[in-house]
Amino acid sequence: MGKRSAPRYPEDENKGGGVCCCLCGCCCFLLVLLALLAGAAAYLFYTMKPKPPSYSVSKMAVSKFDFSSSDLTLYTKLVATVRAENPNDKIGIKYADGSHTVVSYRGTPLCSGKLPTFFQGHNNVTMLEISMEGRHGFGSGLQEALEESEKAGNVPLDVYVTVPVQLQLDTYDLHQIKVNVHAALVVDSISPKKPPTIKSATYQGNDMATQTQEVSHAIIQSESPFQPSYVKDPQPPIEDQMPHDSDVFQGPPFVPTTFVLAVPNAAATATVEKAATKAKKNGRGNTMKW
């Protein structure tokens, strides 16, 4: 008796077509979703009309600028007044905790502090008084260079600010970002004897173009704002220019908005001692005030 062959069932001709329909449906859904997201983003952009905030250093007040020849350190205490403007009609800005400000001279930090935490509403101008304080190693070469800058009436100062901010669209909070700003100032003096006059200011930041603003005394009195335009990837990055916290030592605590900068490390101690001994032989005093 012969073997019976296995029965054959007709293949489902619509199986391949069902998979294709499923893929087409998924692609159409994704395209519609992307179109909706793009439309929502365009609607928000044209409705909110976002504008970049503007910042400018309107004035500075130096209360302490004392150089000690015994250990070649400089103690600095000043207050910088910053004008922050939010020109947006429907966008608020939250300035979060964790900010850091540093003022330096020729790459050497002088003092540091931080911004207050606050919310800046739309169409708002806020004047920020940032207290900064610090003691830092300051070699004789830097001292001589600073004296020459003082005599010429052109003292270059770098102000670095990094602050976490969060934009608020009506009642919706967006993702927090970190803003880095570098202000290169030229002042006529950094002496506590008279208020410094800001002669020029150049501002650079992440997503900001570098621009220069010539500041006259009349403009400073009116506290005219400076608004930078936006570009991509400024070079070099602000965070690479800013003095690092590895150069900072924790001395006696100051007010909550300030902290102390570093004294020279162990490798520089011998140089400090030699310079101090030389200063004593030359009959120089222990402290010099600017």
C-alpha positions as CSV (number, residue, x, y, z in Angstrom):
1,M,0.0,0.0,0.0
2,G,1.5,3.3,-1.1
3,K,2.3,6.2,1.3
4,R,-0.2,9.0,1.6
5,S,1.2,12.4,0.8
6,A,0.7,15.2,3.4
7,P,-2.1,17.5,2.6
8,R,-1.2,21.0,1.3
9,Y,-3.0,24.1,2.5
10,P,-3.3,27.2,0.3
11,E,-0.9,29.9,1.2
12,D,-2.3,33.2,2.6
13,E,-1.7,35.5,-0.2
14,N,-2.7,38.6,1.9
15,K,-0.1,38.0,4.7
16,G,2.7,40.0,3.0
17,G,0.2,42.8,2.1
18,G,-0.9,43.1,5.8
19,V,2.7,43.7,6.9
20,C,3.2,46.4,4.3
21,C,-0.1,48.1,5.3
22,C,1.1,48.1,9.0
23,L,4.4,49.6,8.1
24,C,2.7,52.3,5.9
25,G,0.3,53.1,8.7
26,C,3.2,53.5,11.2
27,C,5.1,55.8,8.8
28,C,2.0,57.9,8.2
29,F,1.4,58.2,11.9
30,L,5.0,59.3,12.5
31,L,4.9,61.8,9.7
32,V,1.6,63.3,11.1
33,L,3.1,63.4,14.6
34,L,6.2,65.2,13.3
35,A,4.1,67.6,11.4
36,L,2.0,68.4,14.5
37,L,5.2,68.9,16.6
38,A,6.7,71.2,14.0
39,G,3.4,73.1,13.7
40,A,3.2,73.5,17.5
41,A,6.9,74.6,17.7
42,A,6.2,77.2,14.9
43,Y,3.1,78.4,16.7
44,L,4.9,78.8,19.9
45,F,7.8,80.6,18.2
46,Y,5.6,83.1,16.4
47,T,3.2,83.5,19.3
48,M,5.8,83.9,22.0
49,K,8.3,85.7,19.8
50,P,11.3,84.8,21.9
51,K,14.1,87.4,22.2
52,P,17.5,87.0,23.9
53,P,17.9,88.7,27.3
54,S,20.5,91.4,27.5
55,Y,23.2,92.0,30.2
56,S,25.6,94.8,30.9
57,V,27.9,95.8,33.7
58,S,26.7,99.3,34.5
59,K,29.2,100.2,37.3
60,M,31.6,98.8,39.8
61,A,32.5,99.9,43.4
62,V,35.8,98.8,44.9
63,S,36.0,98.9,48.7
64,K,39.2,96.9,49.3
65,F,42.3,96.4,47.2
66,D,45.1,95.6,49.6
67,F,48.4,94.0,48.5
68,S,50.6,92.3,51.2
69,S,54.3,92.1,50.3
70,S,54.9,89.7,53.2
71,D,53.2,86.8,51.5
72,L,52.5,88.4,48.0
73,T,48.7,88.1,48.3
74,L,46.0,90.5,47.2
75,Y,42.8,91.0,49.0
76,T,40.0,92.4,46.9
77,K,36.4,93.3,47.7
78,L,34.1,94.9,45.2
79,V,30.4,95.2,44.1
80,A,29.5,94.9,40.4
81,T,26.1,96.2,39.3
82,V,24.7,94.2,36.4
83,R,21.7,95.3,34.4
84,A,19.6,92.3,33.3
85,E,16.7,92.8,30.9
86,N,14.1,90.3,29.8
87,P,12.4,91.8,26.7
88,N,10.0,89.0,26.1
89,D,6.3,89.5,26.4
90,K,5.3,85.9,27.5
91,I,8.6,84.3,28.6
92,G,10.0,84.4,32.2
93,I,13.5,83.5,33.3
94,K,14.3,81.6,36.5
95,Y,17.8,82.1,37.8
96,A,18.6,79.0,39.8
97,D,21.1,78.2,42.6
98,G,24.6,77.2,41.6
99,S,25.9,80.4,39.9
100,H,29.5,81.5,40.0
101,T,31.1,84.9,39.2
102,V,34.8,85.7,39.0
103,V,36.7,88.9,38.3
104,S,40.3,88.4,37.1
105,Y,43.3,90.5,36.0
106,R,45.5,89.0,33.2
107,G,44.3,85.5,34.0
108,T,44.7,85.8,37.8
109,P,41.5,85.7,39.8
110,L,40.9,88.7,42.1
111,C,37.6,87.9,43.7
112,S,34.5,85.8,43.3
113,G,30.8,85.6,44.3
114,K,27.5,84.4,43.0
115,L,24.2,85.7,41.7
116,P,21.0,85.7,43.8
117,T,18.3,83.2,42.9
118,F,15.2,85.0,41.6
119,F,12.5,84.9,38.9
120,Q,12.6,87.6,36.3
121,G,9.2,88.2,34.7
122,H,8.4,89.3,31.2
123,N,9.3,92.8,30.0
124,N,11.4,93.3,33.2
125,V,14.6,95.1,34.0
126,T,16.4,94.0,37.1
127,M,19.6,95.6,38.6
128,L,21.8,93.0,40.3
129,E,24.4,94.0,42.8
130,I,26.9,91.2,43.0
131,S,29.2,91.2,46.0
132,M,32.6,89.6,45.3
133,E,35.5,89.1,47.7
134,G,38.7,87.1,47.6
135,R,42.4,86.8,48.6
136,H,44.8,85.4,46.0
137,G,48.4,85.1,45.3
138,F,49.6,88.1,43.3
139,G,53.3,88.1,42.2
140,S,55.5,91.2,42.0
141,G,55.4,91.0,38.2
142,L,51.6,91.3,38.2
143,Q,51.8,94.1,40.8
144,E,54.1,96.1,38.5
145,A,51.9,95.4,35.5
146,L,48.9,96.6,37.4
147,E,50.7,99.8,38.5
148,E,51.5,100.5,34.9
149,S,47.9,99.9,33.8
150,E,46.7,102.3,36.6
151,K,49.1,105.0,35.4
152,A,47.9,104.6,31.8
153,G,44.3,104.6,33.0
154,N,43.5,101.4,31.2
155,V,43.0,98.4,33.5
156,P,41.8,95.3,31.8
157,L,39.4,93.1,33.8
158,D,37.6,89.9,32.9
159,V,34.3,89.1,34.5
160,Y,33.1,85.5,34.1
161,V,29.5,84.5,35.0
162,T,28.0,81.0,34.9
163,V,24.4,80.5,36.0
164,P,21.8,77.8,35.6
165,V,18.6,79.3,34.1
166,Q,15.2,77.9,33.2
167,L,12.8,79.5,30.8
168,Q,9.1,79.6,31.6
169,L,6.5,79.8,28.8
170,D,3.3,81.1,30.6
171,T,3.0,78.4,33.3
172,Y,5.1,75.7,31.6
173,D,8.8,75.2,32.7
174,L,11.3,74.2,30.1
175,H,14.5,72.3,30.5
176,Q,17.2,74.0,32.6
177,I,20.3,75.2,30.8
178,K,23.6,76.8,31.9
179,V,24.4,80.3,30.6
180,N,28.1,81.3,30.5
181,V,29.0,84.9,29.9
182,H,32.4,86.6,29.6
183,A,32.7,90.4,29.9
184,A,36.0,91.9,29.0
185,L,36.1,95.3,30.6
186,V,38.6,98.2,30.5
187,V,38.3,100.5,33.5
188,D,40.3,103.6,34.2
189,S,41.2,102.5,37.8
190,I,40.6,99.8,40.3
191,S,41.4,101.9,43.3
192,P,38.9,102.2,46.3
193,K,39.7,106.0,46.3
194,K,37.3,106.7,43.4
195,P,34.6,104.8,41.5
196,P,36.0,103.1,38.4
197,T,34.8,104.3,35.1
198,I,34.1,101.6,32.5
199,K,35.7,102.7,29.3
200,S,34.8,99.8,27.1
201,A,33.1,96.4,27.4
202,T,33.2,93.3,25.2
203,Y,30.6,90.5,25.8
204,Q,30.8,86.9,24.8
205,G,28.7,83.9,25.8
206,N,27.5,80.5,24.8
207,D,25.2,81.1,21.8
208,M,26.2,84.7,21.8
209,A,28.2,86.7,19.3
210,T,31.2,88.7,20.4
211,Q,30.5,92.4,20.2
212,T,32.2,95.5,21.6
213,Q,30.5,98.4,23.2
214,E,32.3,101.7,23.8
215,V,30.9,103.1,27.1
216,S,31.1,106.7,27.9
217,H,30.5,108.2,31.3
218,A,27.1,109.6,30.2
219,I,26.0,106.2,29.0
220,I,27.0,104.6,32.3
221,Q,24.9,107.1,34.2
222,S,21.9,106.3,32.1
223,E,22.6,102.5,32.4
224,S,22.0,101.8,28.8
225,P,21.7,98.1,28.1
226,F,23.9,96.1,25.7
227,Q,22.1,93.3,23.8
228,P,24.3,90.7,22.1
229,S,23.1,88.8,19.1
230,Y,23.1,85.0,18.9
231,V,25.4,82.7,17.0
232,K,26.5,79.1,17.3
233,D,29.6,77.7,19.1
234,P,31.7,80.7,20.1
235,Q,35.5,80.1,20.3
236,P,37.0,79.5,22.7
237,P,34.3,78.2,25.1
238,I,33.6,80.4,28.1
239,E,34.0,77.5,30.6
240,D,37.5,76.9,29.3
241,Q,38.5,80.5,29.9
242,M,37.0,80.8,33.4
243,P,39.3,80.2,36.4
244,H,38.6,76.8,37.9
245,D,37.7,76.0,41.5
246,S,40.8,73.9,41.8
247,D,42.6,77.3,42.3
248,V,40.4,78.1,45.2
249,F,41.0,77.5,48.9
250,Q,38.3,77.7,51.6
251,G,39.3,80.4,54.1
252,P,37.3,82.1,56.7
253,P,33.6,82.3,55.5
254,F,32.3,85.5,54.2
255,V,28.7,86.5,53.5
256,P,26.6,83.8,51.8
257,T,27.1,85.4,48.3
258,T,30.9,85.2,48.4
259,F,33.8,82.8,48.8
260,V,37.6,83.1,49.0
261,L,40.1,82.5,46.2
262,A,43.4,80.6,46.4
263,V,46.8,81.4,47.9
264,P,49.8,80.0,46.0
265,N,50.3,76.3,46.0
266,A,53.2,74.4,47.5
267,A,55.3,74.8,44.3
268,A,55.0,78.6,44.5
269,T,55.7,78.8,48.2
270,A,59.5,79.0,47.8
271,T,59.1,81.8,45.2
272,V,56.8,83.7,47.6
273,E,59.3,83.4,50.5
274,K,62.2,84.6,48.3
275,A,60.2,87.6,47.1
276,A,59.1,88.4,50.6
277,T,62.8,88.3,51.8
278,K,63.9,90.5,49.0
279,A,61.1,92.9,49.8
280,K,62.2,93.1,53.4
281,K,65.8,93.8,52.4
282,N,64.6,96.6,50.2
283,G,62.8,98.2,53.1
284,R,59.3,97.7,51.7
285,G,56.3,97.8,54.1
286,N,54.1,94.9,54.9
287,T,50.9,96.2,53.3
288,M,50.1,98.5,50.4
289,K,46.6,99.8,49.8
290,W,45.3,100.9,46.4
